[in-house]
Amino acid sequence: MDINDSVVLVTGANRGLGRAFAQRLLERGARKVHATARRPETVDLPGVEVLPLDIADPASVRAAAKAAPDVTLLVNNAGIQTGADLVTGSLDGVRHELETNVFGHLGMIREFAPVLARNGGGAIVNVLSAMSWFGSRVPTPTT
Ligand SMILES: NC(=O)c1ccc[n+]([C@@H]2O[C@H](COP(=O)([O-])OP(=O)(O)OC[C@H]3O[C@@H](n4cnc5c(N)ncnc54)[C@H](OP(=O)(O)O)[C@@H]3O)[C@@H](O)[C@H]2O)c1
């Protein structure tokens, strides 16, 4: 992937890995970085274009695609970990995690795929977890 001259949108760019991605992308030759966050006022990087974006809110995702029609590289970084156990944990916690980490990322892909296509192609980077390569045993319930 050629970062040079790319126009990148990074989700969750206000802290953690997302902030580091946005910073490095600028240093490595991206023409523009749309640094997005649920609370845009928390983005503190110089040189980026700041946009509000909650990936779990379809209206917010649509608005971001309208506001950033020049994107050629999407970095789907925003994510949460509630720690909710799939079997015994709160279903609301599980739903919240899926709405963000699965449907949030998917919503971004669906909204930005046409944007990338209009700009001649491009790439989508989905930031996942190494845990996605592993299966884990659910402990046998004791009676
Ligand atoms: N760090 C690791 O060791 C590790 C390991 C495996 C996977 N990952 C994955 O890597 C990505 C970044 O991890 P991190 O460690 O940098 O996490 P982090 O420090 O907890 O940051 C998470 C980022 O996602 C944003 N976010 C959460 N929900 C959002 C939503 N609905 N809409 C928009 N932004 C939202 C947060 O914004 P707020 O500030 O508004 O909360 C924050 O900017 C995540 O997808 C995570 O699952 C990280």
The ligand as a Gaussian input file, in Angstrom:
#p B3LYP/6-31G(d) Opt

LIG

0 1
 N       -4.147000      -1.979000      22.311000
 C       -4.199000      -3.288000      22.146000
 O       -3.428000      -4.080000      22.730000
 C       -5.202000      -3.905000      21.202000
 C       -5.256000      -5.271000      21.087000
 C       -6.171000      -5.832000      20.226000
 C       -7.009000      -5.026000      19.459000
 N       -6.947000      -3.688000      19.584000
 C       -7.859000      -2.902000      18.757000
 O       -7.186000      -1.748000      18.295000
 C       -8.100000      -0.640000      18.217000
 C       -7.546000       0.531000      19.031000
 O       -7.225000       0.056000      20.321000
 P       -6.643000       1.010000      21.449000
 O       -5.861000       0.156000      22.378000
 O       -6.016000       2.209000      20.829000
 O       -8.019000       1.410000      22.188000
 P       -8.364000       2.659000      23.121000
 O       -7.141000       3.335000      23.615000
 O       -9.372000       2.147000      24.092000
 O       -9.090000       3.640000      22.077000
 C      -10.272000       3.274000      21.489000
 C      -10.678000       4.369000      20.535000
 O      -11.894000       3.975000      19.898000
 C      -12.816000       5.053000      20.058000
 N      -14.200000       4.587000      20.018000
 C      -14.811000       3.649000      20.768000
 N      -16.085000       3.515000      20.399000
 C      -16.288000       4.393000      19.380000
 C      -17.409000       4.743000      18.581000
 N      -18.615000       4.176000      18.746000
 N      -17.237000       5.671000      17.607000
 C      -16.043000       6.264000      17.416000
 N      -14.959000       6.013000      18.163000
 C      -15.092000       5.086000      19.132000
 C      -12.455000       5.676000      21.394000
 O      -13.022000       6.971000      21.484000
 P      -13.413000       7.644000      22.915000
 O      -12.196000       8.386000      23.378000
 O      -14.569000       8.545000      22.560000
 O      -13.813000       6.535000      23.852000
 C      -10.935000       5.694000      21.242000
 O      -10.527000       6.732000      20.415000
 C       -9.438000      -1.148000      18.769000
 O      -10.273000      -1.509000      17.679000
 C       -9.050000      -2.373000      19.575000
 O      -10.074000      -3.340000      19.631000
 C       -6.078000      -3.106000      20.438000

